[in-house]
Amino acid sequence: MVAMASFSPRHAVVAAVVALMMATAEAYFQASAWASAHATFYGDSSGVADDMGGACGYSNMYGIGFGTKTAALSTPLFNNGKGCGGCYEIRCYGSRFCLPGASSIVVTGTNLCPPNWEQDSNNGGWCNPPRKHFDMAMPAWLSFGQYEGGIVPVMYRRVPCKRTGGIKFKFSGNAYWLLVTPLNVAGAGDIGAMSVKGSKTCWIQMSQNWGVMWQAFSNLGGQALSFQIRAGSSSDTIICNNVADAYWGVGYTYQAYNNF
């Protein structure tokens, strides 16, 4: 169930600010140079196994709009969960297993490819730091690489995440321990810091619980809630006012009108 934030007369002003922030994010990532890495794949061509979530704390990849355009990130890219939600444009490069004429694909980082997970006798584990590696959902891989490839060199770069609609906030925990999973985050996609404000409180700095899940230890029951998010890569900041009314509950997802 998704609840929408209430409409405000300031909506047009907010939309103008959001448009400016999106332009800033575009400029930031357009300057992102291509870099080299490697890629493997997991799961099967159906993508069913890719819907199980992972170290970022996401679940139901189809339900939250990622589908199978996802990848587990090696430690340097995962960055203790700060890389979760970031979008990467990837193209197969310099391998006989690259599909001729295949274009690049944009994937979202949704999981961790831990050290020694992908083993290779000559290289001691493709996901070992400081390697930059993407363990991709198989349907994403097959868009540019052959099944027989196994491991291929790729070029990648950070790109803005394209999302439709406002940021969503999935609530867990309770009134004294609010655990929030931000979803549908555009722009940089990743999150560097997050705060919550009740209708009776000042801004409360949240801490990262695990992956994309952020928590606040405070009595927020019976208060309308607003959120402030600072992107991890571009340092853009957005405030989503009155996302949930005073009757909010855990197990629900609330959606703001604005996004990066």
KERO-341961 format. One record per atom (N, C-alpha, C): x, y, z; atom name; residue number from 1. Coordinates in steps of 0.001 Angstrom, whole numbers, plus 500000, padded with zeros to 6 digits. Each point is the difference from the previous one (the first is absolute). Layout:
<sites>
      xx      yy      zz  at    i
       X       Y       Z  CA  NUM
...
</sites>
This chain:
<sites>
      xx      yy      zz  at    i
  500847  498809  500000   N    1
  499153  501191  500000  CA    1
  500879  501236  500000   C    1
  499735  500928  499092   N    2
  500791  501221  499906  CA    2
  499099  501191  500272   C    2
  500372  500813  500984   N    3
  499252  501223  500308  CA    3
  500740  501190  499423   C    3
  499275  500924  499405   N    4
  500611  501181  499409  CA    4
  499999  501152  500990   C    4
  501053  500821  499936   N    5
  500065  501185  500843  CA    5
  498924  500990  499565   C    5
  499535  500812  500940   N    6
  498948  500961  499699  CA    6
  500514  501110  499088   C    6
  499111  500536  499142   N    7
  500372  501047  499044  CA    7
  500220  501319  500724   C    7
  500983  500773  499527   N    8
  500313  501300  500588  CA    8
  499985  501057  498916   C    8
  499595  501237  500300   N    9
  500048  501083  499014  CA    9
  501404  500279  499502   C    9
  500989  499543  500777   N   10
  501392  500221  499608  CA   10
  500490  498957  499017   C   10
  499091  499147  499535   N   11
  500370  498892  499133  CA   11
  500758  500469  498756   C   11
  499549  501104  499385   N   12
  500650  500507  498785  CA   12
  501423  500447  500283   C   12
  500215  500639  501145   N   13
  501350  500439  500377  CA   13
  500895  498791  500218   C   13
  499468  498995  500694   N   14
  500763  498776  500251  CA   14
  500385  499345  498676   C   14
  499059  499951  499056   N   15
  500277  499390  498701  CA   15
  501133  500721  499281   C   15
  500035  501331  500096   N   16
  501061  500774  499360  CA   16
  501353  499697  500623   C   16
  500018  499891  501328   N   17
  501243  499673  500700  CA   17
  500477  498612  499632   C   17
  499065  499037  499939   N   18
  500348  498634  499629  CA   18
  500586  499956  498596   C   18
  499401  500760  499068   N   19
  500513  500037  498633  CA   19
  501438  500509  499960   C   19
  500297  501017  500811   N   20
  501356  500536  500066  CA   20
  500964  498966  500559   C   20
  499554  499252  501041   N   21
  500855  498972  500596  CA   21
  500272  498875  499019   C   21
  498987  499622  499206   N   22
  500200  498958  499005  CA   22
  501018  500447  498960   C   22
  499953  501269  499601   N   23
  500969  500517  499039  CA   23
  501408  499970  500593   C   23
  500103  500301  501307   N   24
  501295  499951  500674  CA   24
  500553  498583  500015   C   24
  499127  499038  500308   N   25
  500418  498601  500019  CA   25
  500438  499545  498615   C   25
  499256  500412  498963   N   26
  500372  499650  498634  CA   26
  501394  500503  499677   C   26
  500278  501257  500350   N   27
  501309  500590  499720  CA   27
  501095  499274  500758   C   27
  499700  499628  501252   N   28
  500992  499310  500835  CA   28
  500402  498666  499385   C   28
  499005  499221  499586   N   29
  500299  498671  499501  CA   29
  500463  499990  498558   C   29
  499664  501032  499229   N   30
  500509  500062  498643  CA   30
  501514  500137  499988   C   30
  500528  500549  501093   N   31
  501449  500151  500107  CA   31
  500673  498712  500464   C   31
  499198  499000  500340   N   32
  500540  498735  500476  CA   32
  500639  499242  498845   C   32
  501284  499711  500121   N   33
  500741  499349  498924  CA   33
  499765  498491  500031   C   33
  500150  499381  498854   N   34
  499932  498541  499925  CA   34
  501215  499407  500699   C   34
  499774  498915  500729   N   35
  501086  499297  500689  CA   35
  499866  498506  499715   C   35
  501073  499269  500226   N   36
  499993  498570  499694  CA   36
  499632  499180  501225   C   36
  499366  498875  499763   N   37
  499612  499063  501058  CA   37
  499781  498643  499340   C   37
  499439  499071  500753   N   38
  499607  498706  499451  CA   38
  498576  499694  500446   C   38
  499380  499062  499327   N   39
  498629  499632  500336  CA   39
  499804  498494  499883   C   39
  499140  499483  500846   N   40
  499531  498623  499940  CA   40
  498476  500047  500098   C   40
  499361  498832  500071   N   41
  498553  499996  500177  CA   41
  499603  498923  501003   C   41
  498793  500137  500541   N   42
  499455  498997  500924  CA   42
  498535  499783  499661   C   42
  499411  498982  500583   N   43
  498603  499707  499749  CA   43
  499797  499314  498663   C   43
  498788  500098  499473   N   44
  499691  499382  498714  CA   44
  499295  501006  499097   C   44
  499697  499572  498798   N   45
  499439  500914  499008  CA   45
  498597  500472  500345   C   45
  499314  499297  500907   N   46
  498654  500421  500390  CA   46
  500019  501210  500911   C   46
  501106  500174  500724   N   47
  500106  501111  500930  CA   47
  499299  499766  501324   C   47
  499402  498826  500204   N   48
  499264  499724  501233  CA   48
  500915  500070  501207   C   48
  501194  499438  499889   N   49
  500928  499998  501130  CA   49
  500531  501384  500321   C   49
  499839  500930  499062   N   50
  500515  501349  500197  CA   50
  499056  500867  500830   C   50
  498869  499436  500414   N   51
  498969  500767  500691  CA   51
  500073  499810  501516   C   51
  501114  499463  500488   N   52
  500086  499625  501414  CA   52
  500599  501083  500890   C   52
  500310  501156  499451   N   53
  500608  501042  500825  CA   53
  501485  499751  500159   C   53
  500558  500431  501121   N   54
  501423  499815  500221  CA   54
  500524  500945  501044   C   54
  501301  500268  499943   N   55
  500680  500747  501051  CA   55
  499580  501460  500087   C   55
  499312  500524  498999   N   56
  499544  501393  500063  CA   56
  498700  500143  500782   C   56
  499292  498898  500210   N   57
  498743  500072  500725  CA   57
  498780  500151  499127   C   57
  500192  499971  498677   N   58
  498853  500034  499101  CA   58
  499323  498631  499991   C   58
  498749  499972  499587   N   59
  499298  498746  499761  CA   59
  499034  500227  498851   C   59
  499606  498914  499354   N   60
  499048  500089  498893  CA   60
  500464  501013  498958   C   60
  501056  499636  499285   N   61
  500598  500908  499026  CA   61
  499015  500466  498935   C   61
  499088  499135  499637   N   62
  498991  500393  499019  CA   62
  499027  501001  500613   C   62
  499605  499756  501239   N   63
  499034  500857  500662  CA   63
  500495  501422  500199   C   63
  501313  500172  500189   N   64
  500539  501339  500218  CA   64
  500552  500626  498723   C   64
  499832  499295  498883   N   65
  500302  500601  498706  CA   65
  501364  499706  499417   C   65
  500825  499203  500676   N   66
  501336  499705  499468  CA   66
  499966  498898  498939   C   66
  499073  499070  500138   N   67
  499974  498864  499083  CA   67
  501275  499185  500116   C   67
  500565  499614  498861   N   68
  501245  499228  500011  CA   68
  501206  500838  499603   C   68
  499824  501315  499890   N   69
  501131  500874  499671  CA   69
  500726  500372  501288   C   69
  500587  498976  500623   N   70
  500647  500159  501299  CA   70
  501363  499323  499997   C   70
  500812  500353  501003   N   71
  501317  499392  500136  CA   71
  500438  500030  501460   C   71
  500720  498946  500397   N   72
  500692  500004  501279  CA   72
  501351  500665  499786   C   72
  500391  500864  500929   N   73
  501215  500803  499852  CA   73
  501129  499434  500844   C   73
  501212  500046  499464   N   74
  501160  499611  500801  CA   74
  500214  501047  501098   C   74
  500815  499651  500987   N   75
  500163  500823  501202  CA   75
  500285  501475  499726   C   75
  500929  500348  499085   N   76
  500264  501436  499768  CA   76
  498787  500755  499473   C   76
  499164  499361  499197   N   77
  498812  500649  499464  CA   77
  498854  500003  501002   C   77
  499908  498918  500784   N   78
  498937  499884  501004  CA   78
  500163  501037  501109   C   78
  501253  500236  500411   N   79
  500330  501073  500942  CA   79
  499153  499944  501274   C   79
  499988  498836  500632   N   80
  499256  499811  501259  CA   80
  498523  500368  499875   C   80
  499442  499748  498838   N   81
  498583  500265  499777  CA   81
  499707  501359  499421   C   81
  500982  500902  499994   N   82
  499772  501336  499448  CA   82
  499823  499964  498479   C   82
  500478  498934  499351   N   83
  499847  499887  498549  CA   83
  498660  499428  499583   C   83
  499211  499541  500961   N   84
  498689  499441  499679  CA   84
  499109  501054  499349   C   84
  499334  499615  498943   N   85
  499091  500912  499323  CA   85
  500633  500801  498884   C   85
  501328  499996  499918   N   86
  500680  500719  498934  CA   86
  499813  499306  498659   C   86
  500015  500772  498932   N   87
  499793  499461  498657  CA   87
  501296  500043  499199   C   87
  500233  498939  499253   N   88
  501229  499851  499229  CA   88
  499658  499624  498569   C   88
  500630  500689  499063   N   89
  499906  499605  498600  CA   89
  501177  499080  499711   C   89
  499724  498810  499480   N   90
  501029  498977  499799  CA   90
  499959  499522  498557   C   90
  501181  499805  499409   N   91
  500061  499428  498664  CA   91
  501137  498986  499952   C   91
  499749  498925  499293   N   92
  501017  498963  499819  CA   92
  501125  500561  499137   C   92
  501242  499608  500317   N   93
  501126  500657  499331  CA   93
  501160  499023  499807   C   93
  500429  499847  498757   N   94
  501236  499291  499696  CA   94
  499978  498509  500238   C   94
  498841  499366  499912   N   95
  499922  498558  500192  CA   95
  499283  499358  498822   C   95
  500426  498808  499636   N   96
  499317  499281  498919  CA   96
  498598  499564  500423   C   96
  499719  500118  501299   N   97
  498679  499623  500493  CA   97
  499027  501183  500043   C   97
  500440  501177  499562   N   98
  499086  501135  499893  CA   98
  499080  499776  498801   C   98
  498721  500262  500155   N   99
  499075  499867  498880  CA   99
  500276  501091  498975   C   99
  500186  499641  498745   N  100
  500272  501006  498964  CA  100
  498870  501021  499914   C  100
  500366  501265  500016   N  101
  499026  501068  499850  CA  101
  499137  500270  501217   C  101
  500271  499333  501105   N  102
  499183  500198  501193  CA  102
  500259  501377  500602   C  102
  498952  500627  500477   N  103
  500140  501306  500634  CA  103
  500285  499832  501489   C  103
  500248  501094  500674   N  104
  500234  499953  501444  CA  104
  498671  499813  500729   C  104
  500081  499688  501291   N  105
  498818  499825  500826  CA  105
  500207  500752  501309   C  105
  498939  500551  500556   N  106
  500065  500688  501288  CA  106
  499416  499091  501060   C  106
  500795  499727  501044   N  107
  499558  499150  501100  CA  107
  500076  500776  501314   C  107
  499249  499531  500978   N  108
  500019  500583  501340  CA  108
  500744  499060  500947   C  108
  500853  500555  500854   N  109
  500695  499203  501007  CA  109
  499041  499617  501125   C  109
  499735  498702  500155   N  110
  499019  499539  500988  CA  110
  500528  498963  500971   C  110
  501260  499607  499856   N  111
  500513  498906  500829  CA  111
  501523  500119  500108   C  111
  500585  499166  500843   N  112
  501456  499940  500181  CA  112
  500540  498719  499399   C  112
  501047  500135  499214   N  113
  500778  498845  499550  CA  113
  501219  499931  500915   C  113
  499967  499169  501050   N  114
  501047  500029  501028  CA  114
  501320  499422  499511   C  114
  501099  500351  500640   N  115
  501307  499438  499644  CA  115
  499967  498475  500014   C  115
  500674  499409  499004   N  116
  500111  498552  499828  CA  116
  498709  499350  499544   C  116
  498943  500795  499752   N  117
  498744  499391  499567  CA  117
  500121  499455  498579   C  117
  500508  500838  499098   N  118
  500241  499547  498631  CA  118
  501468  499605  499892   C  118
  500270  498707  499962   N  119
  501369  499515  500029  CA  119
  500570  499812  498592   C  119
  501278  500258  499893   N  120
  500720  499759  498759  CA  120
  501402  499577  500375   C  120
  500446  498861  499499   N  121
  501267  499433  500441  CA  121
  501189  500886  499697   C  121
  499895  500833  498965   N  122
  501128  500841  499622  CA  122
  499966  501381  500640   C  122
  498848  500380  500534   N  123
  499867  501366  500496  CA  123
  499535  500094  501445   C  123
  499772  498877  500659   N  124
  499723  499994  501425  CA  124
  498668  500594  500407   C  124
  499017  499998  499120   N  125
  498684  500508  500372  CA  125
  499701  501324  499336   C  125
  499035  500018  499100   N  126
  499721  501205  499230  CA  126
  499391  501110  500839   C  126
  499395  499642  501108   N  127
  499382  501039  500836  CA  127
  500908  500448  501143   C  127
  501231  499533  500005   N  128
  500934  500429  501035  CA  128
  500444  501447  499749   C  128
  500059  500820  501059   N  129
  500513  501368  499822  CA  129
  501470  499957  499616   C  129
  500476  500989  499229   N  130
  499281  501219  499596  CA  130
  499271  499876  498663   C  130
  499662  498791  499597   N  131
  499377  499806  498700  CA  131
  498632  500674  499923   C  131
  499707  500574  498837   N  132
  498675  500526  499700  CA  132
  499278  498921  499188   C  132
  498927  499477  500568   N  133
  499353  498848  499382  CA  133
  498487  500087  500154   C  133
  499280  499549  498960   N  134
  498544  499957  500011  CA  134
  499551  498553  499795   C  134
  499276  499459  500964   N  135
  499400  498681  499850  CA  135
  498536  500249  499625   C  135
  499706  499869  498731   N  136
  498739  500485  499458  CA  136
  498925  498918  499980   C  136
  498740  500449  500094   N  137
  498892  499087  499750  CA  137
  500137  499482  498569   C  137
  499740  498724  499807   N  138
  500274  499372  498710  CA  138
  499299  500684  498821   C  138
  498718  500412  500107   N  139
  499391  500681  498852  CA  139
  500733  501287  499619   C  139
  500527  500720  500987   N  140
  500766  501211  499700  CA  140
  501286  499641  499265   C  140
  500686  498972  500491   N  141
  501227  499529  499366  CA  141
  499767  499614  498539   C  141
  498935  499240  499752   N  142
  499743  499483  498650  CA  142
  499645  501100  499009   C  142
  499802  501225  500488   N  143
  499728  501101  499077  CA  143
  501258  500417  499243   C  143
  501189  499644  500533   N  144
  501220  500369  499274  CA  144
  501055  498902  499961   C  144
  499839  498926  500788   N  145
  501007  498949  500050  CA  145
  499411  498625  499746   C  145
  500842  499102  499521   N  146
  499565  498645  499740  CA  146
  500048  499172  501283   C  146
  499111  499043  500090   N  147
  499904  499151  501186  CA  147
  501339  499314  500288   C  147
  500695  499602  498958   N  148
  501251  499247  500168  CA  148
  501145  500869  500522   C  148
  499802  501314  500020   N  149
  501101  500897  500368  CA  149
  500480  499827  501419   C  149
  499097  499833  500925   N  150
  500381  499809  501397  CA  150
  500481  501276  500657   C  150
  501166  500479  499593   N  151
  500566  501255  500501  CA  151
  500440  500826  498797   C  151
  499559  501250  499932   N  152
  500409  500846  498876  CA  152
  500462  501358  500515   C  152
  500950  500624  499312   N  153
  500364  501384  500328  CA  153
  498880  500934  499559   C  153
  499757  501031  500786   N  154
  498971  500983  499671  CA  154
  500539  501398  500238   C  154
  499325  500968  499406   N  155
  500202  501400  500322  CA  155
  498737  500477  500710   C  155
  500171  500856  500992   N  156
  498829  500467  500735  CA  156
  500169  501467  500375   C  156
  498877  500637  500304   N  157
  500010  501353  500524  CA  157
  498716  500230  500792   C  157
  500054  500895  500977   N  158
  498811  500383  500748  CA  158
  499121  500881  499136   C  158
  498702  499769  500065   N  159
  499027  500801  499270  CA  159
  498836  500334  500928   C  159
  499222  501045  499692   N  160
  498839  500312  500833  CA  160
  498966  498884  499933   C  160
  499349  499748  501110   N  161
  498917  499023  500040  CA  161
  498713  500660  499502   C  161
  499318  499365  499088   N  162
  498739  500506  499460  CA  162
  498847  499299  500724   C  162
  499225  500742  500744   N  163
  498858  499434  500721  CA  163
  498746  500808  499669   C  163
  498857  499379  500175   N  164
  498723  500658  499756  CA  164
  499282  500222  501327   C  164
  499530  501220  500230   N  165
  499272  500298  501229  CA  165
  500926  500360  501143   C  165
  499405  500225  501166   N  166
  500761  500431  501157  CA  166
  500723  498882  500723   C  166
  500865  500387  500914   N  167
  500719  499031  500833  CA  167
  498993  499279  500894   C  167
  500215  498701  500182   N  168
  499143  499202  500868  CA  168
  500756  499656  501283   C  168
  499275  499921  501092   N  169
  500588  499702  501300  CA  169
  499258  498822  500614   C  169
  500681  498874  500088   N  170
  499408  498792  500584  CA  170
  500308  499974  501496   C  170
  498972  499938  500836   N  171
  500155  500082  501454  CA  171
  500037  498603  500633   C  171
  500954  499812  500909   N  172
  500073  498810  500849  CA  172
  500300  500474  501420   C  172
  500186  499051  500921   N  173
  500337  500357  501375  CA  173
  498764  500307  500815   C  173
  500045  501106  500735   N  174
  498863  500416  500827  CA  174
  500093  501504  500257   C  174
  499113  500520  500859   N  175
  499942  501444  500240  CA  175
  501263  500538  500656   C  175
  500751  499143  500709   N  176
  501211  500435  500699  CA  176
  501273  499636  499247   C  176
  499867  499135  499018   N  177
  501140  499600  499159  CA  177
  499489  499907  498563   C  177
  500095  501133  499308   N  178
  499501  500063  498633  CA  178
  501090  499548  499038   C  178
  499693  498980  499226   N  179
  500930  499457  499015  CA  179
  499409  500262  498618   C  179
  500726  500766  499188   N  180
  499467  500464  498713  CA  180
  500879  499517  498847   C  180
  499350  499470  498974   N  181
  500694  499620  498770  CA  181
  499557  500935  498892   C  181
  500856  500928  499559   N  182
  499643  500886  498875  CA  182
  500034  499219  498689   C  182
  498970  500173  499195   N  183
  499899  499321  498718  CA  183
  499728  501024  498902   C  183
  500253  499589  498766   N  184
  499702  500848  498837  CA  184
  500775  501313  500039   C  184
  501247  499944  500451   N  185
  500823  501204  500137  CA  185
  500680  500305  498663   C  185
  499734  501169  499468   N  186
  500575  500409  498714  CA  186
  501325  500730  500222   C  186
  500523  500573  498923   N  187
  501260  500739  500100  CA  187
  501162  499074  500280   C  187
  500745  500286  501041   N  188
  501152  499161  500358  CA  188
  499566  498594  500373   C  188
  498799  499873  500578   N  189
  499489  498686  500363  CA  189
  500466  499503  501344   C  189
  501234  500308  500363   N  190
  500539  499563  501284  CA  190
  499729  501060  501066   C  190
  500166  499625  501259   N  191
  499668  500886  501120  CA  191
  501200  500151  500923   C  191
  500369  501258  500262   N  192
  501125  500271  500880  CA  192
  499583  500338  501413   C  192
  498814  500576  500162   N  193
  499500  500360  501328  CA  193
  498495  500176  499911   C  193
  499344  499812  501151   N  194
  498545  500100  500018  CA  194
  499547  500491  501368   C  194
  498975  500845  500013   N  195
  499436  500531  501246  CA  195
  498485  499914  499936   C  195
  499381  499966  501185   N  196
  498548  499979  500102  CA  196
  499552  501130  500931   C  196
  498850  500562  499724   N  197
  499453  501054  500845  CA  197
  498533  499709  500273   C  197
  499653  499895  501281   N  198
  498611  499860  500365  CA  198
  499356  501370  500099   C  198
  498681  500044  500017   N  199
  499304  501281  500101  CA  199
  500212  500667  501351   C  199
  500582  499256  500957   N  200
  500271  500558  501326  CA  200
  501483  499973  500344   C  200
  500858  499698  499019   N  201
  501436  499897  500267  CA  201
  500796  500860  499035   C  201
  501261  500177  500313   N  202
  500952  500575  499044  CA  202
  500495  498859  499111   C  202
  500901  500311  499077   N  203
  500569  498959  499149  CA  203
  500821  499036  500845   C  203
  499821  498713  499774   N  204
  500715  498940  500721  CA  204
  500869  499245  499003   C  204
  501305  499992  500249   N  205
  500920  499301  499116  CA  205
  499780  498494  500115   C  205
  499800  499337  498866   N  206
  499832  498552  499988  CA  206
  501349  499337  499751   C  206
  500122  498757  500406   N  207
  501234  499244  499775  CA  207
  499715  498836  499064   C  207
  501019  499610  499265   N  208
  499849  498884  499076  CA  208
  499919  498710  500805   C  208
  498928  499259  499800   N  209
  499844  498719  500681  CA  209
  500665  498890  499217   C  209
  499668  499921  498708   N  210
  500521  498931  499162  CA  210
  499631  500322  498558   C  210
  500988  500100  499130   N  211
  499717  500284  498609  CA  211
  499285  501327  499823   C  211
  498786  499955  499432   N  212
  499237  501224  499770  CA  212
  499025  500305  501129   C  212
  500044  499251  501084   N  213
  499072  500213  501104  CA  213
  500591  500953  501033   C  213
  499217  501010  500361   N  214
  500433  501025  500939  CA  214
  499060  500030  501204   C  214
  500550  500298  501185   N  215
  499230  499884  501233  CA  215
  500099  501257  500856   C  215
  498941  500197  500801   N  216
  499963  501091  500974  CA  216
  499463  499452  501308   C  216
  500696  500311  501089   N  217
  499575  499568  501332  CA  217
  499372  501199  500705   C  217
  498705  500138  499861   N  218
  499285  501116  500595  CA  218
  498511  499682  499975   C  218
  499250  500594  500902   N  219
  498555  499787  500027  CA  219
  499340  500873  498933   C  219
  499675  499402  498870   N  220
  499415  500729  498876  CA  220
  498541  499625  499767   C  220
  499431  499241  500919   N  221
  498616  499591  499860  CA  221
  499048  501185  500075   C  221
  498934  499969  499200   N  222
  499004  501050  500032  CA  222
  500445  501313  499402   C  222
  501051  499975  499180   N  223
  500500  501224  499371  CA  223
  500089  499819  498488   C  223
  499695  501045  499271   N  224
  500254  499995  498565  CA  224
  501509  500035  499785   C  224
  500491  499278  498985   N  225
  501444  499841  499811  CA  225
  500470  500568  498662   C  225
  501110  500716  500062   N  226
  500696  500513  498818  CA  226
  501399  499414  499980   C  226
  500598  499937  498819   N  227
  501333  499423  499876  CA  227
  500912  500896  499169   C  227
  501264  499977  500373   N  228
  501038  500682  499226  CA  228
  501039  498964  499603   C  228
  500347  499976  498720   N  229
  500975  499038  499488  CA  229
  501125  500749  499303   C  229
  501233  499635  500346   N  230
  501166  500509  499266  CA  230
  500556  498868  499168   C  230
  500142  500224  498700   N  231
  500536  498977  499116  CA  231
  501447  499704  500357   C  231
  500414  498761  499779   N  232
  501354  499603  500361  CA  232
  501049  500459  499011   C  232
  499680  499999  498708   N  233
  501002  500303  498969  CA  233
  500011  501456  499576   C  233
  498829  500589  499832   N  234
  499955  501360  499482  CA  234
  499856  501051  501097   C  234
  499700  499581  501231   N  235
  499796  500896  501150  CA  235
  498767  500888  499847   C  235
  499116  499719  499031   N  236
  498719  500708  499925  CA  236
  499161  499631  501212   C  236
  499165  500944  500438   N  237
  499138  499772  501160  CA  237
  498558  500319  499635   C  237
  499086  499177  500500   N  238
  498582  500208  499724  CA  238
  499210  499856  501298   C  238
  498970  500792  500150   N  239
  499103  499902  501151  CA  239
  498625  499581  499501   C  239
  499484  498928  500562   N  240
  498669  499499  499673  CA  240
  499100  500287  501198   C  240
  499173  501030  499877   N  241
  499173  500445  501116  CA  241
  498720  499183  500126   C  241
  499623  499755  501263   N  242
  498721  499349  500316  CA  242
  499757  498753  499160   C  242
  501002  499132  499990   N  243
  499897  498750  499245  CA  243
  498924  499096  500604   C  243
  499973  499901  501315   N  244
  499025  499162  500690  CA  244
  499250  500843  501030   C  244
  498703  499788  500110   N  245
  499228  500771  500982  CA  245
  500173  499407  501398   C  245
  499336  500573  500967   N  246
  500179  499596  501402  CA  246
  499522  498588  500278   C  246
  499266  499406  499077   N  247
  499468  498653  500204  CA  247
  500801  498945  499252   C  247
  501251  500296  499706   N  248
  500840  499065  499262  CA  248
  500175  498696  500782   C  248
  500339  498951  499270   N  249
  500223  498703  500639  CA  249
  501105  499233  499310   C  249
  500600  499069  500710   N  250
  501053  499169  499416  CA  250
  499363  498981  499053   C  250
  500798  499565  499038   N  251
  499485  499088  498998  CA  251
  499386  500704  498802   C  251
  499985  501329  500040   N  252
  499447  500797  498904  CA  252
  501118  500745  499275   C  252
  499719  500346  498751   N  253
  500924  500800  499201  CA  253
  499321  501314  499648   C  253
  500694  501101  500279   N  254
  499458  501334  499760  CA  254
  500815  500675  498901   C  254
  499322  500724  499136   N  255
  500679  500608  498858  CA  255
  499901  501519  500025   C  255
  501143  500638  499803   N  256
  500044  501464  499897  CA  256
  499660  500411  498564   C  256
  499755  501284  499811   N  257
  499737  500505  498664  CA  257
  501298  500340  499267   C  257
  501076  500199  500731   N  258
  501235  500454  499352  CA  258
  501073  498929  499992   C  258
  501020  500251  499210   N  259
  501114  499079  499814  CA  259
  501207  500804  499549   C  259
  501160  499383  499997   N  260
  501196  500677  499524  CA  260
  499890  500254  498488   C  260
</sites>
